Every structure is written in structure tokens, then in C-alpha cells.
Amino acid sequence: MTPHPTALDLNGILAKGWVDRGDIPAAEFDRAERFYTAMRVHDARLLAVRAQASALIAQWTGHSSRDVGSFGTRLNLENSDLDLGIGEPVDHRPALMAALDGRARFLGERRTSLSTTRLVFAFDVDGVEIDLSAFTTDDFALAGRMLDQIDEAMTPSERICHTWVKHLLHEASRLKDYAAWKLVTYARFCPEFNWVPSPEKAGS
């Protein structure tokens, strides 16, 4: 696929760490808006897959999960996976590992903040990869407040612009920049966490 030509200074946007309507010329914003609308066509299927995944997580762990990824913030691409999170006391982690053994792949322990970590697992539902993060209970509550703030404060045009830049970086195979760009919204609304890309997720 030939990458979309763009008038955007992607390096400048990456250095700025954010993009809004004023950074995108009108003609290109029209293309970005059409692209964003096309991504929403996948919502019904992803909602159904997310419901299935959430039911499995509840069955396996006894916890209700929350969408902590790009689909939940309406910033996903067609190829995006689903990222769900739960809150789990640290001293319950051995039991959680046992409960998920044979059901989800353990990807490792990731640092969430300077003093906390989360456990990350993956499993598949209907061809979609589901990443499950087990946060500490306090971190899960903080993530929930962050997601509520994103939902309330991020404008439709900002979502369109962010998703367009994300698409352009992915299309250009700038995978390190793409992996970092996926996290800028979270870093803007929740600087307390350690927002660094996971190595195995750079191209997804």
C-alpha cells in the first residue's frame, strides 16, 4: 500500500507531543475525518468481542474489567487489539497467575509508576488479541479517573487528528514512533504513570 501523502510535519508533531485541529490543514483534515468515520465501522464487532472478553475475565478472575486501550478512548485503527484492565491487590497476584494459567499467555511484569507494576496477559477472542493488565487496586482506580477525564475532555476533532497521525505513522512503518504516539493521550491526562511502549506491541 502506498502511504498517504501528507502536508503534516510529523516530526514536529511528535516533538510537540500532541496534535489538534490547528496543526492540520483543512483539506487534510477532511481526509482525516473520512478515515476516522471509516474506523467506526468496526465498532459493533469490537464491542461484541469486548463483551465476550470481559465475560471471560470475570469468569476467570472474579473481577469486572475496563477498556483501557485505544478502542475505549475511540482512537483505534482497524488493526488495533483490545486492552482491558482489572484491579488486583499485589498479594493476590500468585492466585491470579494460577487462575489464568492455560487460559492467557503471560507477557510479563511492566512498570506502571515509579513504585508500582502491573501484570500483563494476552488471549484471543474471535481473531482479536486481548491484552489484560492487572493493575494494583489504587492504580486501576487512577486509570479509571484518567479514562473518565479523557472521555469528557478530549474533543471530537482531537480524536480525529490523533488517529490520523497514528495512521500515518503506522502506514509509513515508523513503528517506534507509532508505539510512542499511541501513549501520548494517556501521558497528557495521567503523567503519574510510566508511559513507555511495550517491546512486543510496537507494531500492533
Helices and strands as residue ranges (DSSP letters): H 10-16, G 21-23, H 26-39, G 40-42, H 43-61, E 66-67, E 82-87, G 90-92, H 93-100, E 105-111, E 117-125, E 128-135, H 137-153, H 156-171, H 175-181, H 184-189, G 199-201
